[in-house]
Amino acid sequence: MRKRLVMPMIALLLYGMSSAVSAVAAPNPGPEVINLKMGVMVLPFQHRKHQKDLNNECFHCHTRESGRIDNWGKDTAHKICISCHDLYDKGPVECQQCHKK
């Protein structure tokens, strides 16, 4: 009798897990690449790659749902981007890696 209950329970568990994984998709994926303006410089930002890397947890960069990053500029970029790149040991962290002359 126990074997009959185990298989449906496993199937239900796997279905629940697959539903949870599909629920992680971003409601508004935005563009694949965003050209971020940094003064006169334009930095191509791989938006979809970052979404995927951060499991669509937009709050890491966005404080509201408008799609913009509040107070975007040098200080915000340094605070958000460099600290995250440093934490995960991925991406540019040195000045010349973003600020090409």
Secondary structure, DSSP 4 states (H G I P E B T S, - for coil): -HHHHHHHHHHHHHHHHHHHHHTTS-SS---SEEEEEETTEEEEEEHHHHHHHTTT-GGGT-SSTTSSPTT-SHHHHIIIIIHHHHHHT-S--SHHHHS--
